Amino acid sequence: MLFNSFHFFVFFVIVTTLYFILPHSKRWLLLLASSCYFYMAFVPIYILILGFTIIVDYFAGILIEKSQGRRRKLFLIFSLVANIGVLAVFKYYNFINTNLSFLLQGFGLTNPLPYLAILLPIGLSFHTFQAMSYTIEVYRGNQKAERHFGIYSLYVMFYPQLVAGPIERPQNLLHQFREKHQPDFENFSEGLKLMIWGLFKKLVIADRLAIYVNSVYNNVAEHNGMTLLLATMFFSVQIYCDFSGYSDIAIGAARVMGFRLMINFNRPYFSKNIAEFWRRWHISLSTWFKDYLYISIGGNKVTIHRWYFNLLVVFLVSGLWHGANWTFIIWGCINGLYLVFALVTQGLRNKLNQLTRVKEIPKINASIQVLATYILVCFAWIFFRANNIQDAFTIIKKIFLLKGEIYSESSSMMFYSFAGILFLLLVEFKKEYFNSLFTLSNNNHWLVPKLYYCFLILMILLIGVFDGGQFIYFQF
């Protein structure tokens, strides 16, 4: 079920209404049943995969808590292997098999392993990582094992963030299912505002930009460097509005019922360096990798060269998490190399700053840093979006040549695209730098927020793209 569909609108109204009508003791059952329905609206049979991992991790958590020493670690390993195994079969098996066949052909051998005609279950990487965080936190002693099977199942399947996050930790979410949430005007208001803003970003900005991006990136050979540069910039906005839009709707839908999910995006394109970008982009995943992988392999508490290695490993795995394709792996490695390069050149850049005295003009210095970071991020996005490695290198080559005129779909399409980007930039610029001067929730300006959100709704209805399909991150 897509957030940007009438089906979800009806579903959301019914579930939210019933949630507050039912007695507190029955609400978990409603949410679990509705979450199952929500997920089964995509491919019903894949609910069995979720059921398998839920059963494994539920009992693993209890056994981990009861056990001591080596047995405790064995139960954790069993849980992790089960979760990663499911992910490996459905997401990586055919990718590995294809590359194995290519490798064996070089030696004149035939790959005996069959290819599997399977579809990747929607959001598999998201709920797998959320389930893994539960058993890891129980193992670390930061979370008590959940004895209520229904409540634990709901932790994994809670419909707002089931398909594309935020990836929640058990400490933040599990206890909320036991709390009694009363109808609250502030929760209702703030939740709906987030949902409206998320839908605006998805329908008015992301899906309209997708029309241009898809037409260009799916026909790379037919387009010149200027067009490919514009499409790459459009994609940087598209993927941000698409994914952060989903997160806003998810957080908002949960907030209406009284649940607090973690913030997943914090205006990442205002970052002054790549490290800051990853503290602002997909925060729930970035912190997941930091807490469970980066720190586990030593983090920065190691030798300098091992530190570089740790950063590269984390971003290599991050690339693999995003997709079973060499383009995603390269994208992850590029981001890892950005961070290593920043560390290696720190001294040189400090000397350069002293010579140019650019730090004496903070606003110009910050603007240069933001622009440089955005350019680096866009370069990496080329590999993320390209259909294959060959296309990615063709795009890069053509962009550096910068020949030709910009291809235009239609005057109205381009106008709405640029207008949407400009509006987004103004809203986010205001939030980033001038949020304390004026807020839409200020009681002294009670009419402004009403007009603002009425404007967003009107734009959604008038120029929203309602046939844009699913969210980009559903494929992960």
N, C-alpha and C positions, 0 to 999 in steps of 0.2 A: 504494500500500500504506500503510495507516494504522498508526501506532505503537500505537494502542489496539485492535489486532486480534490474533486468534490466528494469523492468517496471518503477521504480522510476527514474533511470538514464535518460530514455527518457522523462519522465514527467518533471524532473528538468531542462533539457536542453530547452525544449519547453517553459515552464513557464518563466524561466529566460530571454530567448531571447525576448519573447513577452513583458515582463515587461519593457524592455528598449526601445522597438520599439513603444509601445503605448504612447499616450500623457499622461501627469501626471494625468489629471482629470479622466482618465479611468482605471488607474492602480489598484485602490482599488477593482474595479469590477472584474478584472482579478484574483487578489489574492483570493478574496472571492469565485469566481466560482471554481478556481483550488483547493482551500482548501476543498470545498464541495465534489468535485470529489475525492480528496485524501482520505477523510474520508469514503465516500461511497464505496470505493474499498474494504473495509472490510465487513461490513454488511449494505447495503443501507438504510434499514428501520430505523436504529438508528439515522439517521440524524434528524428525527422528535423529538427525545429527546433533542438534542442540540438546535433545533429550539424553543422548548418550553421554556427552561431555558433562552435562549437569549432574547425572547420576554418579559418574566417576569422581567428579570434584567434590560433590556433597559428602560422599563416604571418605574420600581422601582427606578432607579437612578434619573430620572427626577422628580418623585414625592418626593423623599427624599430631593432633592435640593430645591424644591419649598415650602416644608412644614416646620413647626416649632414645637418645643416641642414634645409632646407625639405622634402626628401623624407621625412625622419624624421617630421616633423609630419604630412605628408600620409597616411602609413601609419597613424598613430594616429587621424587623423580618419576614415579609411576604416573602421577597426575600430569606432570609436564609432558611426558612422552605421549600420553594419550591425546592431549590437546594439540601438541605440535604435530603428532602423527596424522590427525584428521586434517590439519591445515596442509601438511605436506602432500597427502593423497589428492585432495581436491584442488589445491592451488599450484603445486609445484611438480607433481608427478610427470605430467606431459611435457613440461618445460625441460626437466632433467632428462627425460627419455629422448626428446628431440635432439638435445645437445650431445647425449651419449651416442645416438645414431650417427650424427655428424662426425664425432670423434672416431668411432669404429670404422666408418667408411674410409677414413684416411689410412687405415691399416688393412683395408680390403676385407673387413669383417662385417657381419650382419648383426644388428641388434635383435636379440630374441624376445625382448620385452614388448608386450602389446601396448597400444595406445588405448586410453580409456575415453569413451564418449560420455563425458560428464560435464555438467555445468558447475561453475563456482557458486556455491550458496551465497546469497546476498549477505554482505556484512560479516563474513566468516572471520576475518582477521580482527575485527573489533570485539566481538563477543568472546573470541578465543583469548585475547589479551586480557579482557576483563575477568574472565574465569581464572586465568593464570595468576593474576594479581591477588585473588582471594587465597589460594593455597599457599602462595609465597608469604603473604602477610600472616597467615595462621602459623606457618613454619617459623617465621621470625618472632612470633609472640606478640605481634601488634594487633591481632584480631582473634577473638574467640571463635571457635568453629560454630557455625550456624546449625542448630538442631532441627529447626523447622524447615522441612523440605520445600514447602510452598514458598516461604519467604526467600530461601536461597535461590530457588528457581526464578523468582521474580527479580532478584538482584541481577541475574544474567540476562533476563528477557524483558526488563522494563521497557515498554514500547517506545517512549520518546527517544531513547539513546541506543536502542537495540541494534540498529542497522549501521549507523555511522557515528556513534559516540555522542558526547564525550565519553572516553574510557574511564569509568569511575572506579575508585578504590572502595573496598568494603567498609572502611572506617567512615566514609562520608555518606554512603547510600543505605547500607543494611539497616541501621537503626531508624532511618526515616520511615521505613515501611511499618514500624511499630508505633510511630507517633500518630496521635489523633489530629488530623488537620481539619480545622473548621473553615467554612467559607470566609474568605478574607478579601476585602475590596482591593487592598494594595497588591496582594498576590495576583488577583484576577486582572487588575489593571496593568501591572508591570509585565505579567506573562503574555497578555494579548499584544501589548506594544512590541515585545520582542518577536512574537510570531509575525506580526504585520511587517516589521522591518526585515525579518528573514525572508518572508515571501516577496517583498519588494526587491531585495537583492537577487533572489533566485529568478523570479519571473520577468522583472523589468530590465535587469542588468545582465545577469549571467546567461540566461537562455537566449537573449537577443544577441549578445556577443558571440555565443556558440555558433550561430548561423554563419557568421563570417569566418570564424576560426576553423570550423569544420570544412567549409568549402575550400579554404586555402590549404590547410594542413593535409587534407585528403587528396590534394592535387598539387603536390609540391613542384613537380616538373613544369607545370603550366604558369607558375607565378614568379615574379621578380623579387629582388631583394627588398625594395621598399614595402611591397605588399606583405612579404613574410615578416618583416620587422613589425609592421602594424599588427599583424595577426598574433605575433608573439606577445606584444604588449597587451592586446585585447585578451589573450589567454591568461595573462597574469592577473587581470581583473576578474575574468570569468571564473577561474578556479577559486579565487578568494571569495567572491560573492556566492558561488555555488556551495562551497563547503561551510563557510561561516554562516551563510543563510540557513543551511540545514541545522547547524549548531544552535543558532538563535531560535529556530522553531522548536527544536527539541527542548532546550532550556526553558523556553516560554511555556510550552505545553505542560511540562512538569511543574513549573512555578504556579500555574493556575490552580493546580491541585494541592499546592503547598510544599512541593519537593524542591530542594535546592541542588542543582547540578553545577559542576565546576565550569568556570569560564574557559572557553576553548580557543578564542582568538582575541588579541589585544592590539589591533591596528598594526599589523606586522610590517606594512610597507613604509612606516615611519622609523624603522630601525636604522641605527647608525653603523651597524656591522652585522656580519652573518651570525655571530653568536647571539646577539640580541634578537635577530630575526627568529631564530629557533626557540627563543624564550617567549615569543609572541605568537608564533604560528603553530596550530594544532598542539596546544599546550598539554593536553592530556596524553598524547602520544610521546611528545618530547620528554615529559617528566617520567613517563613509563620507562623509556629507554635509559634515562639517566639513573633512575632508582634501581632498576632490576638488571640492567646489562652493564652500563658504563661503570657504575660504582663497584659492581660485582667483579669486574676484571681489573680493578685497580684505580679507575678514574685518573685523577691527576696526582695521586699519592705514589707515584712511581718515577722511574728515570724519565728524562725528557723524551728520549726516543720511544720508550714504551707508551708514554702519554700520547704521542703522535699516532702510534699504532692503535691505541684504544679508541681514539676519535675516529679513525678510518674504519675500524671494525663496526662501531655503532652505526655509522652512516651507511656502510655497506649492507648491514642487516636491515636498516630502515628502508633502503632501496628495494631489497627483496620483499619486505613486508608490503610495500605498495603494489608490487606486481611481479609476476613470473615472466619477466622480459628483460633483455639486456639493456634496454633503454632506461628502465627504472634503476638497475644496478649502477649504470654509469652516472645517472642523476644523483644517486646517493653518494657515490665516490667523489663526484665534483664538489658536493657540499662539505664532505669530510676534508678534501684537499684545501678548500677555502679556509677552514679553521686552522689547519696545520700551517698553511702559508702565512696566515695572520700572526701566528705565534713565532714563526721563524723570522719574519721581517719586522717584528715589533720594535727592535732597537733602531733599525734603519728608518722606519717611519717616524719614530720620535725625533731623530736627528733632522729629517726632512721638515717636520713641523716647526722645529726651532729655526731652521734656515728661512723658511717662508713666512714665519710668524703668523700663520693662518689661525692659530688658536687664539690670537689676540682679537680676532673678529668672530666671536662664538656663533653667530647666526649663519654667517657664510660657511664656516667650518662644518657646522651641523648639516647645512644644505648639501654640501659636497659629499659628506659621509652618507647621507640618506640616498642621494642620487647614485653614488657608486655601489651601494648595497643593492639597490633596486636593479641596476644593470647586471650585476653578478647573479642575482636571483633569476632574472629573466633569461639569462644565458643558460642556466641549469634547467629552466622550464622547457626549453626546446627539446631536450631529451625526454622529459616527462611526457610531453604531448605528442611527439613524433611517433608515427606508426611503426617505424623501425629505425635501426642505426643509420642505414644508408640515407634515409630521408633527413635525419637529424643533421648529418654532415653536409648534405646538400643545402639545407636551410642556412646553416652557419656560413657556408661559402658564399651563398647569394647575398646574405645580409651584409657581409663585409664588403662586397662589391657595390652594394646600394645602387643598383641600376634600375631604370624603368619608372613608370608612373604607378601610383597606388591604385589597385583594383577596388572598385566600389560596387557593392551589391545594388543599392538604390539610394537615392538622396534621403528618403525618409528613414531608411534603415540606419544609415550612417549618422543622421542627425540624432535619432533616439539613442544610438550607441554612445556618441560623444556626450550627449546631454546626461545620460545615466552615469557615465564615468565622472563628469564634472560635479554632479549632485553628490555622488558618493564621496568624492574628494573634499568637497566643502563640509559635509557632515563630519567626516572623520578628522579633518584638519581642525575643525572647531572643538571636537572632543579631545583631541590630542594636546592642543595648545591653549584653548580658551574656555575649557569646560567650567571653570569656576566663575566666569563672568556672567553666564546665563545658562540656566538649565530648563529643559522642557517640563520638569516636574515642579518648578518654582510656583508656589501658590499665588505670587504676585502677577503671574502671567498665565492665569488659568485657561484663557481662551486659546493661547498659542499652541499648546500641545494637542488640543482637540482639532484645531485647524490643520496642524502638521500631519496627524495620523489620518485625518479625513483625506488629505491630499495624497498620502501614500496609497490608501485604499482605492481612491479614484484612479491613480496612475496604474495600479495593478489591474483594475477592471478594463481600463481603456487601452493600454499599450502593453500589458503583460503578455508573454508568450506562453500559452497554456498547453501547447503540444511539444514542449521542450524535452519531455521524457524525464528519466530518473536523474538523481544527483550523481556527480562524477565519482564520489568516493564509495558509492554502492558496490563498485566492482572490486573493492579491496576488502 
